[in-house]
Amino acid sequence: MLKISVINSRTQRRMVIEGTLVEPWLADLRTAWRAAKADLLGRKLVVDLKNVTRIGEDGESALSELVHEGARFSSGGVLTRYLLQQLSRRSKENARPANFPGYPGVDRGKG
């Protein structure tokens, strides 16, 4: 089960996620994200994951999409914070240009 609440203040819109991030509820997460991004009027958008109890592989993919779209997160648990750090790193690595010297795992044109 998944519950999504949106709390608006003058400076911030907080999207509070509670429950499990697994199918079939990930479509609801994506829909809520798109709706929350609309009409921010200069406010920050924060996705609050403090009350998420489980994140499946599909949930990781959905969070990765949000990271890629610039989501900011708030989380309470150590494992959730670790997962978000890993997703953020992957997103940054995927954004690096190909054949750019100095990055591990990138083809540097050596024959």
Short mmCIF file of the C-alpha atoms (twelve columns), coordinates in Angstrom:
data_MODEL
# 
_entry.id   MODEL 
# 
loop_
_atom_site.group_PDB 
_atom_site.id 
_atom_site.type_symbol 
_atom_site.label_atom_id 
_atom_site.label_alt_id 
_atom_site.label_comp_id 
_atom_site.label_asym_id 
_atom_site.label_seq_id 
_atom_site.Cartn_x 
_atom_site.Cartn_y 
_atom_site.Cartn_z 
_atom_site.pdbx_PDB_model_num 
ATOM 1   C CA . MET A 1   0.000  0.000  0.000   1 
ATOM 2   C CA . LEU A 2   1.160  3.525  -0.766  1 
ATOM 3   C CA . LYS A 3   -0.073 6.856  0.539   1 
ATOM 4   C CA . ILE A 4   1.025  10.167 -0.980  1 
ATOM 5   C CA . SER A 5   0.248  13.514 0.648   1 
ATOM 6   C CA . VAL A 6   1.229  16.973 -0.546  1 
ATOM 7   C CA . ILE A 7   1.861  19.703 2.017   1 
ATOM 8   C CA . ASN A 8   2.298  23.266 0.805   1 
ATOM 9   C CA . SER A 9   3.998  26.087 2.636   1 
ATOM 10  C CA . ARG A 10  5.133  29.500 1.471   1 
ATOM 11  C CA . THR A 11  8.640  28.260 0.559   1 
ATOM 12  C CA . GLN A 12  8.209  24.542 0.007   1 
ATOM 13  C CA . ARG A 13  5.968  21.841 -1.378  1 
ATOM 14  C CA . ARG A 14  6.538  18.542 0.435   1 
ATOM 15  C CA . MET A 15  5.411  15.290 -1.138  1 
ATOM 16  C CA . VAL A 16  5.130  12.822 1.768   1 
ATOM 17  C CA . ILE A 17  5.382  9.166  0.741   1 
ATOM 18  C CA . GLU A 18  4.238  6.446  3.151   1 
ATOM 19  C CA . GLY A 19  4.232  2.681  2.703   1 
ATOM 20  C CA . THR A 20  5.856  0.524  0.061   1 
ATOM 21  C CA . LEU A 21  7.413  1.654  -3.212  1 
ATOM 22  C CA . VAL A 22  6.531  -1.361 -5.337  1 
ATOM 23  C CA . GLU A 23  4.290  -2.102 -8.297  1 
ATOM 24  C CA . PRO A 24  1.411  -1.435 -8.875  1 
ATOM 25  C CA . TRP A 25  1.648  1.831  -6.887  1 
ATOM 26  C CA . LEU A 26  4.607  3.339  -8.725  1 
ATOM 27  C CA . ALA A 27  2.343  4.781  -11.408 1 
ATOM 28  C CA . ASP A 28  0.669  6.750  -8.600  1 
ATOM 29  C CA . LEU A 29  4.088  8.020  -7.478  1 
ATOM 30  C CA . ARG A 30  4.964  9.198  -10.985 1 
ATOM 31  C CA . THR A 31  1.562  10.887 -11.417 1 
ATOM 32  C CA . ALA A 32  1.857  12.617 -8.036  1 
ATOM 33  C CA . TRP A 33  5.398  13.770 -8.888  1 
ATOM 34  C CA . ARG A 34  4.274  15.361 -12.164 1 
ATOM 35  C CA . ALA A 35  1.351  17.070 -10.426 1 
ATOM 36  C CA . ALA A 36  3.552  18.304 -7.558  1 
ATOM 37  C CA . LYS A 37  6.109  19.771 -9.989  1 
ATOM 38  C CA . ALA A 38  3.429  21.879 -11.657 1 
ATOM 39  C CA . ASP A 39  2.824  25.422 -10.448 1 
ATOM 40  C CA . LEU A 40  5.548  25.515 -7.803  1 
ATOM 41  C CA . LEU A 41  5.580  29.328 -7.936  1 
ATOM 42  C CA . GLY A 42  9.203  29.490 -6.763  1 
ATOM 43  C CA . ARG A 43  8.841  26.942 -3.971  1 
ATOM 44  C CA . LYS A 44  11.206 24.008 -3.490  1 
ATOM 45  C CA . LEU A 45  9.820  20.521 -4.053  1 
ATOM 46  C CA . VAL A 46  10.946 17.921 -1.518  1 
ATOM 47  C CA . VAL A 47  10.055 14.228 -1.608  1 
ATOM 48  C CA . ASP A 48  9.801  12.977 1.987   1 
ATOM 49  C CA . LEU A 49  10.636 9.256  2.280   1 
ATOM 50  C CA . LYS A 50  10.810 9.073  6.101   1 
ATOM 51  C CA . ASN A 51  7.775  6.779  6.293   1 
ATOM 52  C CA . VAL A 52  8.630  4.448  3.415   1 
ATOM 53  C CA . THR A 53  8.766  0.898  4.736   1 
ATOM 54  C CA . ARG A 54  9.996  -0.956 1.641   1 
ATOM 55  C CA . ILE A 55  11.581 -0.098 -1.694  1 
ATOM 56  C CA . GLY A 56  11.529 -2.799 -4.367  1 
ATOM 57  C CA . GLU A 57  13.705 -2.894 -7.472  1 
ATOM 58  C CA . ASP A 58  10.974 -1.151 -9.469  1 
ATOM 59  C CA . GLY A 59  10.792 1.430  -6.685  1 
ATOM 60  C CA . GLU A 60  14.522 2.058  -7.031  1 
ATOM 61  C CA . SER A 61  14.010 2.633  -10.748 1 
ATOM 62  C CA . ALA A 62  11.189 5.088  -10.053 1 
ATOM 63  C CA . LEU A 63  13.321 6.975  -7.515  1 
ATOM 64  C CA . SER A 64  16.175 6.995  -10.014 1 
ATOM 65  C CA . GLU A 65  13.853 8.697  -12.519 1 
ATOM 66  C CA . LEU A 66  12.990 11.328 -9.912  1 
ATOM 67  C CA . VAL A 67  16.690 11.870 -9.128  1 
ATOM 68  C CA . HIS A 68  17.359 12.304 -12.840 1 
ATOM 69  C CA . GLU A 69  14.558 14.897 -12.995 1 
ATOM 70  C CA . GLY A 70  16.149 16.842 -10.135 1 
ATOM 71  C CA . ALA A 71  14.165 15.651 -7.126  1 
ATOM 72  C CA . ARG A 72  15.295 16.659 -3.642  1 
ATOM 73  C CA . PHE A 73  14.713 14.111 -0.908  1 
ATOM 74  C CA . SER A 74  14.241 13.967 2.823   1 
ATOM 75  C CA . SER A 75  14.718 10.608 4.495   1 
ATOM 76  C CA . GLY A 76  15.066 9.281  8.001   1 
ATOM 77  C CA . GLY A 77  16.552 5.822  7.678   1 
ATOM 78  C CA . VAL A 78  20.191 5.013  7.078   1 
ATOM 79  C CA . LEU A 79  19.395 2.499  4.339   1 
ATOM 80  C CA . THR A 80  17.108 4.917  2.509   1 
ATOM 81  C CA . ARG A 81  19.770 7.636  2.643   1 
ATOM 82  C CA . TYR A 82  22.360 5.164  1.350   1 
ATOM 83  C CA . LEU A 83  20.065 4.122  -1.514  1 
ATOM 84  C CA . LEU A 84  19.469 7.771  -2.457  1 
ATOM 85  C CA . GLN A 85  23.216 8.438  -2.441  1 
ATOM 86  C CA . GLN A 86  23.793 5.475  -4.748  1 
ATOM 87  C CA . LEU A 87  21.006 6.566  -7.110  1 
ATOM 88  C CA . SER A 88  22.414 10.087 -7.173  1 
ATOM 89  C CA . ARG A 89  25.890 8.787  -8.018  1 
ATOM 90  C CA . ARG A 90  24.513 6.594  -10.804 1 
ATOM 91  C CA . SER A 91  22.568 9.536  -12.198 1 
ATOM 92  C CA . LYS A 92  25.708 11.697 -12.244 1 
ATOM 93  C CA . GLU A 93  27.737 8.920  -13.873 1 
ATOM 94  C CA . ASN A 94  25.092 8.470  -16.570 1 
ATOM 95  C CA . ALA A 95  25.139 12.207 -17.241 1 
ATOM 96  C CA . ARG A 96  28.898 12.274 -17.935 1 
ATOM 97  C CA . PRO A 97  29.805 12.674 -21.576 1 
ATOM 98  C CA . ALA A 98  31.194 9.627  -23.370 1 
ATOM 99  C CA . ASN A 99  34.935 9.504  -24.064 1 
ATOM 100 C CA . PHE A 100 35.653 12.137 -21.433 1 
ATOM 101 C CA . PRO A 101 39.142 11.582 -19.993 1 
ATOM 102 C CA . GLY A 102 39.530 11.158 -16.272 1 
ATOM 103 C CA . TYR A 103 36.441 9.124  -15.527 1 
ATOM 104 C CA . PRO A 104 36.812 5.438  -14.678 1 
ATOM 105 C CA . GLY A 105 35.124 2.955  -16.926 1 
ATOM 106 C CA . VAL A 106 34.984 5.341  -19.877 1 
ATOM 107 C CA . ASP A 107 36.575 4.493  -23.218 1 
ATOM 108 C CA . ARG A 108 39.578 6.765  -23.541 1 
ATOM 109 C CA . GLY A 109 40.312 5.805  -27.132 1 
ATOM 110 C CA . LYS A 110 43.268 3.573  -26.276 1 
ATOM 111 C CA . GLY A 111 43.859 0.937  -28.863 1 
# 
